[in-house]
Amino acid sequence: MERILKKPLILSGENDNVVLIYSKYIIGDISKEIADLCIQAIDQDLLNDKRLECIIRIKEIFKYKFKPEYDSQIKFGIKNVTGTSYVTINFKDPEAAKQAEMSFMEHFKEWGFTRKEEQSTPFKAAIFPLLCTLIVSVAGGLLIRFVYRLEGYELTRSTIVNGYVYLPEKVLKFLGCYPIIILTFLSLAYCLFWTLKKMANIPFRVISTR
């Protein structure tokens, strides 16, 4: 397989690291100094990829995907003699991830990849926020009921087991129902706002497969 780039491309990575895209490799989570050493090793055909924790051989990629406007990472599907796995390359921000994908997009098309952009539906976009809303409502309802029952209960600390729950019960009894009710409703309001926001701003994702 020919080189993905004739010249090395170094992009900003996560936590002040960089991502190197050069030759037959995509290497993430390395410092600028290590990237320079990798470039020299690749030019001399001496790169030892086993010493790098986050490295991908281009020929082993069968799929990659990410959300251009939201994701600061690209997820690659890898298939080799050891089986199928997924490797995530983290970039500094979504713009760096988008720049990386544009740099190898045309080469991937030449190697038999089909790139498509998928727009999600409002229902799919709302699934996770609605699930969080359900969890908050159930947890809040159970907590409110528990605190309500504590109001007429005299707390004792007679055993070791009771000792572990004595302090939380005492704090909840001191707070009473109203703060818990307010906190639950505020959390539900936030979850509902989050759901509406996700439904109004439906992201699209890029999926490229071979």
C-alpha positions in Angstrom: 0.0 0.0 0.0 1.4 3.4 -0.9 1.9 6.1 1.6 -1.2 7.9 2.9 0.7 11.2 2.7 4.0 12.0 1.0 4.7 14.5 3.7 4.0 14.0 7.4 0.9 15.7 8.9 1.1 16.6 12.6 -2.2 17.7 14.2 -2.9 18.9 17.8 -3.9 16.0 20.0 -5.4 15.6 23.4 -3.5 16.9 26.6 -0.9 18.8 24.6 0.1 15.7 22.6 0.0 15.4 18.8 -1.3 13.0 16.2 1.0 12.0 13.4 -0.4 10.9 10.0 2.4 9.7 7.7 3.2 6.9 5.4 1.1 3.8 6.3 0.4 4.9 9.9 -1.8 7.0 12.1 -0.1 7.5 15.5 -1.9 9.2 18.3 -1.2 10.2 21.9 2.5 11.1 21.4 4.6 14.2 22.1 6.0 16.4 19.3 9.5 15.0 20.1 8.3 11.4 19.7 6.5 12.4 16.5 9.7 13.7 15.0 11.5 10.5 15.9 8.7 8.4 14.4 9.1 10.4 11.1 12.8 9.7 11.0 12.2 6.0 11.7 9.5 5.7 9.0 11.8 7.3 6.5 14.5 4.8 7.3 11.9 1.9 7.5 12.9 1.3 11.1 9.7 2.1 12.9 9.0 -0.3 15.8 5.2 0.0 16.1 5.1 -2.3 19.1 6.7 0.4 21.2 3.8 2.8 20.5 0.6 2.5 22.5 -1.8 4.2 20.0 -0.8 3.3 16.4 -2.9 2.2 13.5 -1.7 0.5 10.3 -3.8 1.9 7.4 -4.1 -1.4 5.6 -5.8 -2.9 8.7 -8.6 -0.3 8.8 -12.0 -1.5 7.5 -14.1 1.4 8.9 -14.0 4.7 10.6 -16.7 7.1 11.9 -17.1 10.4 13.8 -19.5 13.4 14.1 -17.7 16.3 12.4 -19.3 19.1 14.4 -19.2 17.4 17.8 -16.5 14.8 18.0 -12.9 15.6 18.8 -12.0 11.9 18.1 -12.2 9.5 15.2 -13.1 5.8 15.9 -11.3 3.3 13.6 -12.4 -0.3 13.1 -9.3 -2.6 12.8 -9.2 -6.1 11.4 -6.1 -8.2 11.4 -4.9 -11.7 12.4 -5.8 -11.2 16.0 -9.4 -10.3 15.2 -11.5 -7.2 15.0 -11.0 -4.3 17.4 -11.7 -0.5 17.6 -9.1 2.2 18.2 -9.9 5.8 19.0 -7.6 8.6 18.0 -8.2 11.7 20.1 -7.6 15.2 18.8 -7.5 18.6 20.5 -10.9 19.7 19.2 -13.5 18.8 16.5 -11.8 21.1 14.0 -8.6 19.1 14.2 -10.5 15.9 13.8 -12.2 17.2 10.7 -8.9 18.3 9.3 -7.4 14.9 9.9 -10.3 13.2 8.1 -10.1 15.5 5.1 -6.4 14.8 4.8 -6.9 11.0 4.2 -10.4 11.0 2.9 -9.4 10.9 -0.8 -6.8 8.3 -0.2 -9.3 6.0 1.5 -11.6 6.3 -1.5 -8.8 5.2 -3.7 -8.3 2.1 -1.5 -12.0 1.0 -1.8 -13.7 2.9 1.0 -17.2 4.3 0.6 -17.8 7.5 2.5 -21.3 8.6 3.5 -22.9 11.1 5.8 -25.8 10.0 7.9 -28.3 12.3 9.5 -29.9 11.0 12.7 -33.6 11.2 13.5 -35.1 13.3 16.3 -36.2 10.0 18.0 -32.7 8.6 17.9 -31.2 11.9 19.1 -33.6 11.9 22.1 -33.1 8.3 23.2 -30.2 8.9 25.6 -31.5 12.2 27.1 -34.9 10.6 27.7 -33.3 7.6 29.3 -31.4 9.9 31.7 -34.7 11.7 32.4 -36.4 8.4 33.3 -33.5 7.5 35.6 -33.6 10.9 37.3 -37.4 10.7 37.8 -37.3 7.2 39.2 -34.4 7.9 41.5 -35.8 11.2 42.6 -39.2 9.6 43.3 -37.7 6.8 45.4 -35.5 9.3 47.3 -38.5 11.6 48.0 -40.5 8.6 49.3 -37.5 7.4 51.4 -37.1 10.9 53.0 -40.8 11.2 53.6 -40.8 7.9 55.6 -37.8 9.1 57.6 -39.7 12.0 59.0 -41.5 9.9 61.5 -38.6 7.5 62.2 -36.2 7.7 65.1 -32.6 7.0 63.8 -30.5 4.6 65.9 -27.0 3.3 65.4 -27.1 -0.2 67.0 -25.1 -2.3 64.6 -22.1 -2.0 62.3 -24.3 -2.4 59.2 -26.6 0.4 60.4 -23.5 2.5 61.0 -22.8 2.7 57.2 -26.2 4.2 56.5 -26.7 6.2 59.7 -25.0 9.4 58.5 -26.7 9.5 55.0 -30.0 8.9 56.7 -29.4 11.6 59.2 -28.4 14.1 56.5 -31.5 13.3 54.4 -33.8 13.5 57.5 -32.2 16.9 58.3 -32.8 18.2 54.8 -36.4 17.0 54.6 -38.6 16.5 51.5 -38.7 20.0 50.0 -35.0 20.3 49.1 -35.0 16.8 47.5 -38.2 17.7 45.6 -36.7 20.9 44.3 -33.5 19.2 43.3 -35.4 16.5 41.5 -37.6 18.9 39.6 -34.5 21.0 38.6 -32.8 17.9 37.4 -35.8 16.9 35.4 -36.1 20.4 33.9 -32.5 20.2 32.8 -33.0 16.7 31.3 -36.0 17.9 29.3 -34.1 21.0 28.1 -31.3 18.7 27.0 -33.7 16.4 25.2 -35.3 19.3 23.3 -31.9 20.7 22.4 -30.7 17.4 21.1 -33.8 17.0 19.0 -33.5 20.6 17.6 -29.8 20.2 16.8 -29.6 16.7 15.2 -25.9 15.8 14.4 -24.8 14.0 11.4 -22.0 11.5 11.3 -19.5 10.4 8.8 -19.1 6.7 8.2 -16.5 5.3 5.8 -16.3 1.5 5.2 -14.4 -0.8 2.9 
